[in-house]
Amino acid sequence: MKVIDTKIPDVKIIEPQVFGDDRGFFMEAWNQNRFEELVTGKPTQFVQDNHSKSIKGVLRGLHYQVAPFAQAKLVRCVVGEVFDVAVDLRTTSPTLGQWVGIKLSAENKRQLWIPEGFAHGFLTLSDTAEFLYKTTEFYSSNSERGIKWDDNTINIDWGVGDSEIVLSEKDKFNSSFNGAELF
Ligand SMILES: Cc1cn([C@H]2C[C@H](O)[C@@H](COP(=O)(O)OP(=O)(O)O[C@H]3O[C@H](C)C(=O)[C@H](O)[C@H]3O)O2)c(=O)[nH]c1=O
């Protein structure tokens, strides 16, 4: 397992070791000891596994839960490809308002570690994409918050125009960054 830094120090790219042979491949998608040793450096417990399927152009996000239900997430794409984004919402962080974007795919098998204090979202690049992620806190609908995918303060380069984006009704009414509840 290789851990790669991003421009936001606490957000890490993880490349699991993949064992390929003439049957296909095997990899440990998550190993508690290795993850705590190489990624977080502390005890890290996940309590929920999520799985979503999206068609091309679907953008889910930017979402987060506020305290006491703030979630850290370990995310990966197991079918197709997505452009995955984390946005720093920590008021004491030197990278507040900055974002990290990475392509996650069934092909590259990369994972992204997104600590508490970040908004998260992804854009579906392939015809369909299936997205799996572990969270460190349970879902709490009352604690859910959303920031507009095209907020002009954060200014994420999604690589597509507005016309190609498919949003949930909820995501059409997300907050601006400047109006958002931060950490
Ligand atoms: C997130 C979640 C949702 N739900 C229910 C609530 C709705 O009835 C239905 C769809 O929820 P939603 O439209 O919020 O799903 P996404 O747009 O994929 O939301 C996710 O999008 C981005 C990518 C995230 O990082 C978050 O984990 C999460 O907010 O599933 C649950 O029952 N449990 C859950 O943990």
The ligand as a MOL file (V3000), in Angstrom:
LIG
                    3D

  0  0  0     0  0            999 V3000
M  V30 BEGIN CTAB
M  V30 COUNTS 35 37 0 0 0
M  V30 BEGIN ATOM
M  V30 1 C -25.7120 9.5870 2.5890 0
M  V30 2 C -26.8410 8.7080 3.0140 0
M  V30 3 C -28.0840 8.7860 2.4140 0
M  V30 4 N -29.0990 7.9730 2.8360 0
M  V30 5 C -30.3920 8.0710 2.1530 0
M  V30 6 C -31.0030 9.4570 2.1430 0
M  V30 7 C -31.7190 9.5130 0.8180 0
M  V30 8 O -33.0410 9.0060 0.9610 0
M  V30 9 C -30.9420 8.5690 -0.0950 0
M  V30 10 C -30.0170 9.2840 -1.0640 0
M  V30 11 O -29.2500 10.1990 -0.3010 0
M  V30 12 P -28.4390 11.3420 -1.0250 0
M  V30 13 O -29.2220 11.8670 -2.2020 0
M  V30 14 O -28.0090 12.3390 0.0370 0
M  V30 15 O -27.1710 10.5610 -1.5750 0
M  V30 16 P -25.8310 11.2140 -2.1590 0
M  V30 17 O -26.1800 12.4230 -2.9750 0
M  V30 18 O -25.0690 10.1320 -2.7840 0
M  V30 19 O -25.0840 11.7140 -0.8580 0
M  V30 20 C -23.7170 11.4160 -0.6310 0
M  V30 21 O -22.9940 12.2080 -1.5040 0
M  V30 22 C -21.6420 12.4650 -1.2370 0
M  V30 23 C -20.8070 11.8570 -2.3260 0
M  V30 24 C -21.1420 12.1470 0.0940 0
M  V30 25 O -19.9390 12.1840 0.3430 0
M  V30 26 C -22.0710 11.8540 1.1840 0
M  V30 27 O -21.6610 10.6690 1.8390 0
M  V30 28 C -23.4820 11.7150 0.8310 0
M  V30 29 O -24.0860 12.9590 1.1510 0
M  V30 30 O -30.1530 7.7430 0.7860 0
M  V30 31 C -28.9390 7.0610 3.8550 0
M  V30 32 O -29.8620 6.3330 4.2200 0
M  V30 33 N -27.7170 6.9800 4.4770 0
M  V30 34 C -26.6560 7.7610 4.0910 0
M  V30 35 O -25.5540 7.6270 4.6930 0
M  V30 END ATOM
M  V30 BEGIN BOND
M  V30 1 1 1 2
M  V30 2 2 2 3
M  V30 3 1 2 34
M  V30 4 1 3 4
M  V30 5 1 4 5
M  V30 6 1 4 31
M  V30 7 1 5 6
M  V30 8 1 5 30
M  V30 9 1 6 7
M  V30 10 1 7 8
M  V30 11 1 7 9
M  V30 12 1 9 10
M  V30 13 1 9 30
M  V30 14 1 10 11
M  V30 15 1 11 12
M  V30 16 2 12 13
M  V30 17 1 12 14
M  V30 18 1 12 15
M  V30 19 1 15 16
M  V30 20 2 16 17
M  V30 21 1 16 18
M  V30 22 1 16 19
M  V30 23 1 19 20
M  V30 24 1 20 21
M  V30 25 1 20 28
M  V30 26 1 21 22
M  V30 27 1 22 23
M  V30 28 1 22 24
M  V30 29 2 24 25
M  V30 30 1 24 26
M  V30 31 1 26 27
M  V30 32 1 26 28
M  V30 33 1 28 29
M  V30 34 2 31 32
M  V30 35 1 31 33
M  V30 36 1 33 34
M  V30 37 2 34 35
M  V30 END BOND
M  V30 END CTAB
M  END
